[in-house]
Amino acid sequence: MSDQNQQKPNSGQASGKKEIRISDNLPGGEYANAMQINNNKEEFHLNFLNIMGLSGKVSGKIITNPSHFKRMIAAMQENLEKYESQYGKIEEAESLVNKEIGFKQ
Protein backbone atom coordinates (compact mmCIF):
# COMPACT_ATOMS: atom_id res chain seq x y z
CA MET A 1 0.00 0.00 0.00
CA SER A 2 1.38 3.42 -0.90
CA ASP A 3 2.04 6.13 1.65
CA GLN A 4 -0.81 8.15 0.13
CA ASN A 5 -3.35 5.61 1.35
CA GLN A 6 -1.94 5.23 4.84
CA GLN A 7 -2.81 7.41 7.78
CA LYS A 8 0.07 9.15 9.52
CA PRO A 9 0.81 7.78 13.00
CA ASN A 10 -1.14 9.74 15.62
CA SER A 11 -2.68 12.02 12.95
CA GLY A 12 -6.17 13.02 13.88
CA GLN A 13 -6.24 10.92 17.03
CA ALA A 14 -6.58 13.91 19.35
CA SER A 15 -9.54 15.29 17.41
CA GLY A 16 -11.00 11.89 16.47
CA LYS A 17 -10.92 12.81 12.76
CA LYS A 18 -9.32 10.73 10.03
CA GLU A 19 -7.14 12.29 7.37
CA ILE A 20 -8.27 11.85 3.77
CA ARG A 21 -5.80 12.43 0.95
CA ILE A 22 -6.29 12.74 -2.78
CA SER A 23 -3.90 10.65 -4.88
CA ASP A 24 -1.45 12.53 -7.07
CA ASN A 25 -2.86 10.82 -10.19
CA LEU A 26 -6.20 12.65 -9.71
CA PRO A 27 -5.34 16.12 -11.04
CA GLY A 28 -8.86 17.53 -10.95
CA GLY A 29 -12.53 16.81 -11.35
CA GLU A 30 -14.17 15.45 -14.47
CA TYR A 31 -17.52 16.81 -15.64
CA ALA A 32 -20.38 14.31 -15.96
CA ASN A 33 -23.88 15.03 -17.22
CA ALA A 34 -25.15 11.44 -17.35
CA MET A 35 -24.67 8.19 -15.48
CA GLN A 36 -25.26 4.49 -16.06
CA ILE A 37 -25.77 2.16 -13.11
CA ASN A 38 -25.55 -1.62 -13.25
CA ASN A 39 -25.46 -4.11 -10.43
CA ASN A 40 -25.04 -7.71 -9.46
CA LYS A 41 -25.55 -9.30 -6.05
CA GLU A 42 -22.23 -8.06 -4.64
CA GLU A 43 -21.59 -4.74 -6.41
CA PHE A 44 -22.98 -1.58 -7.95
CA HIS A 45 -21.14 -0.22 -11.00
CA LEU A 46 -21.52 3.51 -11.67
CA ASN A 47 -20.27 4.88 -14.99
CA PHE A 48 -20.23 8.67 -15.16
CA LEU A 49 -20.54 10.03 -18.70
CA ASN A 50 -19.87 13.33 -20.43
CA ILE A 51 -22.31 13.51 -23.36
CA MET A 52 -21.94 16.26 -25.97
CA GLY A 53 -24.12 16.11 -29.07
CA LEU A 54 -24.11 12.63 -30.56
CA SER A 55 -20.96 11.44 -28.82
CA GLY A 56 -19.60 11.15 -25.34
CA LYS A 57 -17.02 9.56 -23.10
CA VAL A 58 -16.84 7.80 -19.76
CA SER A 59 -15.40 10.36 -17.36
CA GLY A 60 -15.31 8.14 -14.28
CA LYS A 61 -16.12 4.66 -12.97
CA ILE A 62 -16.98 3.65 -9.41
CA ILE A 63 -17.54 0.10 -8.17
CA THR A 64 -18.92 -0.25 -4.64
CA ASN A 65 -20.85 -2.67 -2.45
CA PRO A 66 -24.61 -2.37 -1.77
CA SER A 67 -24.30 -0.94 1.76
CA HIS A 68 -21.88 1.80 0.67
CA PHE A 69 -24.10 2.54 -2.34
CA LYS A 70 -27.07 3.04 -0.01
CA ARG A 71 -25.03 5.41 2.20
CA MET A 72 -23.94 7.33 -0.91
CA ILE A 73 -27.59 7.79 -1.94
CA ALA A 74 -28.50 9.04 1.56
CA ALA A 75 -25.59 11.53 1.50
CA MET A 76 -26.55 12.77 -1.97
CA GLN A 77 -30.21 13.15 -0.93
CA GLU A 78 -29.20 15.14 2.16
CA ASN A 79 -26.97 17.43 0.08
CA LEU A 80 -29.69 17.89 -2.55
CA GLU A 81 -32.17 18.93 0.14
CA LYS A 82 -29.67 21.42 1.59
CA TYR A 83 -28.98 22.84 -1.89
CA GLU A 84 -32.69 23.24 -2.73
CA SER A 85 -33.45 24.86 0.63
CA GLN A 86 -30.74 27.45 -0.07
CA TYR A 87 -31.11 27.98 -3.85
CA GLY A 88 -34.59 26.70 -4.77
CA LYS A 89 -36.03 23.62 -6.41
CA ILE A 90 -33.99 21.99 -9.17
CA GLU A 91 -35.82 20.93 -12.32
CA GLU A 92 -34.83 17.45 -13.47
CA ALA A 93 -32.78 17.32 -16.69
CA GLU A 94 -34.21 15.71 -19.80
CA SER A 95 -33.64 11.95 -19.92
CA LEU A 96 -31.18 10.49 -22.41
CA VAL A 97 -33.17 7.24 -22.64
CA ASN A 98 -34.08 6.36 -26.24
CA LYS A 99 -31.72 8.99 -27.63
CA GLU A 100 -29.13 7.82 -30.13
CA ILE A 101 -25.56 8.25 -28.94
CA GLY A 102 -22.59 6.71 -30.68
CA PHE A 103 -21.54 5.55 -34.11
CA LYS A 104 -23.95 4.95 -36.97
CA GLN A 105 -23.27 2.31 -39.60
KOLFIPA-654418 format. One line per field, with one value per atom (N, C-alpha, C, O): residue number from 0; residue in three letters; x, y, z. Coordinates in steps of 0.001 Angstrom, whole numbers. Layout:
N
seq = (NUM  ...)
type = (ala  ...)
X = (X  ...)
Y = (Y  ...)
Z = (Z  ...)
% end
This chain:
105
seq = (0  0  0  0  1  1  1  1  2  2  2  2  3  3  3  3  4  4  4  4  5  5  5  5  6  6  6  6  7  7  7  7  8  8  8  8  9  9  9  9  10  10  10  10  11  11  11  11  12  12  12  12  13  13  13  13  14  14  14  14  15  15  15  15  16  16  16  16  17  17  17  17  18  18  18  18  19  19  19  19  20  20  20  20  21  21  21  21  22  22  22  22  23  23  23  23  24  24  24  24  25  25  25  25  26  26  26  26  27  27  27  27  28  28  28  28  29  29  29  29  30  30  30  30  31  31  31  31  32  32  32  32  33  33  33  33  34  34  34  34  35  35  35  35  36  36  36  36  37  37  37  37  38  38  38  38  39  39  39  39  40  40  40  40  41  41  41  41  42  42  42  42  43  43  43  43  44  44  44  44  45  45  45  45  46  46  46  46  47  47  47  47  48  48  48  48  49  49  49  49  50  50  50  50  51  51  51  51  52  52  52  52  53  53  53  53  54  54  54  54  55  55  55  55  56  56  56  56  57  57  57  57  58  58  58  58  59  59  59  59  60  60  60  60  61  61  61  61  62  62  62  62  63  63  63  63  64  64  64  64  65  65  65  65  66  66  66  66  67  67  67  67  68  68  68  68  69  69  69  69  70  70  70  70  71  71  71  71  72  72  72  72  73  73  73  73  74  74  74  74  75  75  75  75  76  76  76  76  77  77  77  77  78  78  78  78  79  79  79  79  80  80  80  80  81  81  81  81  82  82  82  82  83  83  83  83  84  84  84  84  85  85  85  85  86  86  86  86  87  87  87  87  88  88  88  88  89  89  89  89  90  90  90  90  91  91  91  91  92  92  92  92  93  93  93  93  94  94  94  94  95  95  95  95  96  96  96  96  97  97  97  97  98  98  98  98  99  99  99  99  100  100  100  100  101  101  101  101  102  102  102  102  103  103  103  103  104  104  104  104)
type = (met  met  met  met  ser  ser  ser  ser  asp  asp  asp  asp  gln  gln  gln  gln  asn  asn  asn  asn  gln  gln  gln  gln  gln  gln  gln  gln  lys  lys  lys  lys  pro  pro  pro  pro  asn  asn  asn  asn  ser  ser  ser  ser  gly  gly  gly  gly  gln  gln  gln  gln  ala  ala  ala  ala  ser  ser  ser  ser  gly  gly  gly  gly  lys  lys  lys  lys  lys  lys  lys  lys  glu  glu  glu  glu  ile  ile  ile  ile  arg  arg  arg  arg  ile  ile  ile  ile  ser  ser  ser  ser  asp  asp  asp  asp  asn  asn  asn  asn  leu  leu  leu  leu  pro  pro  pro  pro  gly  gly  gly  gly  gly  gly  gly  gly  glu  glu  glu  glu  tyr  tyr  tyr  tyr  ala  ala  ala  ala  asn  asn  asn  asn  ala  ala  ala  ala  met  met  met  met  gln  gln  gln  gln  ile  ile  ile  ile  asn  asn  asn  asn  asn  asn  asn  asn  asn  asn  asn  asn  lys  lys  lys  lys  glu  glu  glu  glu  glu  glu  glu  glu  phe  phe  phe  phe  his  his  his  his  leu  leu  leu  leu  asn  asn  asn  asn  phe  phe  phe  phe  leu  leu  leu  leu  asn  asn  asn  asn  ile  ile  ile  ile  met  met  met  met  gly  gly  gly  gly  leu  leu  leu  leu  ser  ser  ser  ser  gly  gly  gly  gly  lys  lys  lys  lys  val  val  val  val  ser  ser  ser  ser  gly  gly  gly  gly  lys  lys  lys  lys  ile  ile  ile  ile  ile  ile  ile  ile  thr  thr  thr  thr  asn  asn  asn  asn  pro  pro  pro  pro  ser  ser  ser  ser  his  his  his  his  phe  phe  phe  phe  lys  lys  lys  lys  arg  arg  arg  arg  met  met  met  met  ile  ile  ile  ile  ala  ala  ala  ala  ala  ala  ala  ala  met  met  met  met  gln  gln  gln  gln  glu  glu  glu  glu  asn  asn  asn  asn  leu  leu  leu  leu  glu  glu  glu  glu  lys  lys  lys  lys  tyr  tyr  tyr  tyr  glu  glu  glu  glu  ser  ser  ser  ser  gln  gln  gln  gln  tyr  tyr  tyr  tyr  gly  gly  gly  gly  lys  lys  lys  lys  ile  ile  ile  ile  glu  glu  glu  glu  glu  glu  glu  glu  ala  ala  ala  ala  glu  glu  glu  glu  ser  ser  ser  ser  leu  leu  leu  leu  val  val  val  val  asn  asn  asn  asn  lys  lys  lys  lys  glu  glu  glu  glu  ile  ile  ile  ile  gly  gly  gly  gly  phe  phe  phe  phe  lys  lys  lys  lys  gln  gln  gln  gln)
X = (844  0  883  1864  561  1376  1178  205  2135  2044  814  288  346  -807  -2058  -2943  -2149  -3346  -3246  -4203  -2121  -1941  -2080  -1674  -2660  -2808  -1503  -839  -1130  75  -123  -1232  945  808  363  884  -591  -1139  -1856  -2301  -1988  -2676  -4169  -4776  -4733  -6167  -6656  -7850  -5781  -6244  -6764  -7737  -6140  -6577  -7970  -8788  -8248  -9541  -10552  -11739  -10111  -11003  -11335  -12215  -10662  -10915  -9849  -8684  -10268  -9323  -8889  -9652  -7670  -7143  -7455  -7227  -7973  -8266  -7347  -7229  -6699  -5799  -6286  -6926  -5979  -6290  -5003  -3967  -5075  -3901  -3385  -4151  -2080  -1452  -1936  -1871  -2425  -2858  -4281  -4824  -4892  -6198  -6015  -6160  -5694  -5341  -6512  -6306  -7719  -8861  -10142  -10114  -11233  -12526  -12825  -12281  -13681  -14169  -15659  -16382  -16118  -17525  -18314  -17883  -19471  -20380  -21789  -22227  -22496  -23878  -24836  -26011  -24320  -25146  -24455  -23263  -25234  -24672  -25415  -26624  -24677  -25259  -24970  -23863  -25966  -25771  -26167  -27250  -25279  -25552  -25210  -24441  -25776  -25458  -25547  -26208  -24859  -25037  -25249  -25412  -25252  -25552  -24539  -24906  -23287  -22229  -21837  -21249  -22154  -21588  -22557  -23455  -22346  -22976  -21864  -20814  -22095  -21135  -21748  -22818  -21067  -21523  -20555  -19364  -21057  -20271  -20769  -21925  -19891  -20229  -19819  -18708  -20727  -20543  -20561  -21223  -19828  -19869  -20379  -19635  -21662  -22310  -22375  -22868  -21873  -21944  -22422  -21742  -23588  -24118  -24406  -25090  -23873  -24110  -22968  -22925  -22055  -20957  -20751  -21372  -19891  -19600  -18438  -17876  -18083  -17015  -17322  -18059  -16749  -16841  -15832  -14640  -16299  -15395  -15004  -14106  -15671  -15307  -16071  -17176  -15482  -16121  -15938  -14843  -17016  -16975  -17621  -18688  -16974  -17541  -17585  -16567  -18770  -18919  -19894  -20584  -19948  -20854  -22221  -22335  -23247  -24607  -24760  -25478  -24116  -24297  -23645  -24195  -22487  -21877  -22705  -22840  -23257  -24103  -25303  -25670  -25910  -27067  -26677  -27430  -25512  -25031  -24740  -24987  -24213  -23945  -25253  -25310  -26292  -27593  -28126  -28630  -28021  -28499  -27729  -28323  -26409  -25590  -25954  -26035  -26175  -26555  -27930  -28142  -28865  -30211  -30152  -30818  -29357  -29204  -28611  -29074  -27591  -26974  -27917  -27926  -28708  -29688  -30722  -31088  -31192  -32173  -31581  -32258  -30338  -29675  -29542  -29793  -29142  -28983  -30311  -30372  -31387  -32688  -33252  -33953  -32963  -33452  -32732  -33294  -31504  -30738  -30977  -31078  -31069  -31112  -32424  -32611  -33324  -34586  -34614  -33586  -35810  -36025  -35287  -35261  -34695  -33986  -34941  -35582  -35033  -35819  -34971  -33794  -35565  -34827  -34478  -35298  -33248  -32782  -33518  -34009  -33580  -34213  -33475  -32245  -34219  -33641  -32958  -33410  -31874  -31177  -31664  -31162  -32631  -33167  -33806  -34506  -33565  -34079  -33490  -34034  -32415  -31716  -30513  -29824  -30269  -29135  -27833  -27681  -26909  -25564  -24582  -24725  -23607  -22587  -22455  -22900  -21832  -21543  -22726  -23448  -22917  -23949  -23258  -22206  -23861  -23270  -23980  -23612)
Y = (-1177  0  1233  1286  2214  3416  4292  4151  5202  6131  7016  7470  7269  8147  7561  8307  6251  5609  5267  4751  5541  5227  6475  7567  6294  7408  7609  6639  8862  9152  8670  8754  8160  7781  8974  10079  8748  9741  10900  11820  10891  12021  11906  10858  12970  13020  12323  12375  11675  10922  11846  11511  12994  13907  14442  14590  14732  15293  14214  14510  12976  11892  11902  11154  12726  12808  12043  12014  11421  10725  11658  12518  11480  12288  11603  10402  12360  11852  12575  13800  11828  12428  12100  11073  12977  12740  12296  12949  11182  10654  11649  12428  11616  12529  12305  13222  11095  10821  11327  11074  12035  12654  14162  14836  14704  16116  17071  18201  16637  17531  16778  15572  17445  16814  16633  17338  15697  15450  15764  15379  16450  16806  15596  14887  15369  14313  14881  15573  14580  15026  13855  14049  12644  11443  10332  10406  9300  8193  6912  6923  5819  4494  3723  3791  2987  2163  733  478  -188  -1618  -2261  -1707  -3428  -4108  -5619  -6145  -6284  -7709  -7875  -6877  -9080  -9304  -8635  -8186  -8559  -8060  -6609  -5990  -6039  -4737  -3865  -4354  -2564  -1579  -953  -595  -821  -217  1089  1088  2201  3512  4032  4194  4289  4881  6308  6525  7271  8669  9060  8764  9726  10032  11536  12285  11958  13331  13250  12881  13598  13507  14898  15842  15015  16257  15908  15190  16412  16114  14631  14029  14048  12628  11737  10561  12261  11439  11724  12621  10964  11149  10278  9532  10385  9556  9237  9963  8142  7799  8670  8626  9463  10356  9812  10351  8749  8140  6853  6683  5940  4662  4399  4556  3999  3646  2274  2017  1407  102  49  252  -226  -252  -1345  -1923  -1626  -2670  -2061  -842  -2888  -2373  -1466  -469  -1775  -939  430  1431  494  1799  2581  3799  1885  2536  3195  4321  2493  3038  4274  5246  4243  5412  6577  7730  6282  7333  8013  9237  7221  7789  8684  9773  8237  9038  10358  11407  10309  11526  12473  13685  11928  12770  13388  14555  12626  13149  14283  15305  14103  15142  16419  17522  16262  17427  18110  19336  17330  17894  18715  19808  18195  18930  20234  21262  20204  21424  22442  23632  21957  22837  23509  24727  22697  23238  24185  25137  23945  24864  26208  27237  26209  27450  28157  29383  27378  27982  27769  28350  26964  26704  25344  24686  24942  23616  23473  24393  22316  21993  21232  20272  21659  20929  19789  19976  18616  17450  17613  18075  17228  17317  16299  15280  16599  15709  14376  14344  13286  11947  11661  12114  10911  10494  9140  8643  8532  7240  7380  8355  6415  6361  7435  7689  8060  8991  8267  7525  8487  7823  8525  9734  7738  8250  7218  6031  7638  6710  6713  7634  5662  5551  4986  4123  5479  4946  4205  4624  3103  2311  2536  1948)
Z = (0  0  0  742  -808  -901  334  1075  528  1654  1548  2564  322  133  762  1182  835  1348  2820  3397  3435  4836  5681  5283  6849  7776  8524  8887  8756  9519  10955  11483  11599  13000  13827  13673  14695  15618  14933  15619  13588  12948  13215  12997  13677  13879  15130  15426  15871  17028  18117  18792  18301  19346  19042  19950  17776  17414  17041  16909  16868  16474  14998  14574  14190  12759  12000  12395  10896  10026  8913  8473  8468  7374  6055  5903  5106  3774  2809  2858  1937  951  -448  -675  -1370  -2777  -3458  -3331  -4180  -4875  -5897  -6465  -6124  -7075  -8503  -9321  -8821  -10190  -10459  -11534  -9506  -9714  -9763  -8744  -10947  -11044  -10809  -10365  -11098  -10953  -11196  -11443  -11135  -11351  -12827  -13678  -13114  -14472  -14490  -13572  -15511  -15641  -16130  -17039  -15521  -15962  -16018  -15100  -17108  -17220  -17435  -17745  -17268  -17354  -16569  -16271  -16243  -15483  -15849  -16078  -15899  -16059  -14783  -14248  -14294  -13108  -13439  -13967  -13123  -13252  -11924  -11138  -11672  -10426  -10581  -11475  -9679  -9465  -7969  -7267  -7465  -6046  -5122  -4036  -5524  -4645  -4871  -3984  -6063  -6408  -7195  -7881  -7073  -7952  -8779  -8246  -10085  -11004  -11500  -12108  -11240  -11671  -12728  -12459  -13911  -14987  -15196  -15558  -14968  -15160  -16577  -17017  -17285  -18700  -18936  -18218  -19946  -20431  -21857  -22765  -22060  -23363  -23984  -23366  -25212  -25970  -27371  -28104  -27741  -29071  -29223  -28395  -30294  -30564  -30097  -30458  -29316  -28823  -27341  -26770  -26750  -25340  -24918  -25719  -23633  -23097  -21649  -20981  -21168  -19762  -19035  -19338  -18077  -17361  -15992  -15344  -15549  -14280  -14058  -14573  -13287  -12972  -11479  -10939  -10827  -9414  -9265  -9823  -8515  -8172  -6648  -5987  -6090  -4641  -4223  -5063  -2933  -2451  -2117  -1985  -1981  -1767  -542  -619  574  1762  1592  2052  941  669  -351  -238  -1344  -2341  -1668  -2005  -721  -14  801  844  1445  2198  1265  1617  68  -905  -1330  -1447  -1557  -1945  -833  -1106  423  1556  1644  1892  1441  1501  361  563  -836  -1968  -1746  -2078  -1191  -928  94  -70  1144  2164  1551  1839  710  76  -904  -1004  -1623  -2551  -1792  -2223  -668  136  666  668  1109  1585  450  638  -732  -1892  -2236  -2409  -2336  -2730  -1670  -2013  -404  629  537  913  44  -75  -1408  -1451  -2512  -3852  -4604  -5673  -4082  -4766  -5438  -5600  -5822  -6414  -7739  -8556  -7932  -9175  -10083  -9656  -11326  -12316  -12862  -13168  -12984  -13467  -14943  -15737  -15302  -16688  -17556  -17070  -18837  -19803  -19835  -19803  -19898  -19918  -21249  -22301  -21195  -22412  -22912  -23920  -22226  -22642  -24015  -24286  -24868  -26241  -27149  -28224  -26751  -27628  -28211  -27512  -29485  -30135  -29766  -29944  -29253  -28943  -29464  -29173  -30214  -30684  -32192  -32876  -32690  -34108  -34872  -34374  -36082  -36966  -38101  -38583  -38518  -39603  -40897  -41914)
% end
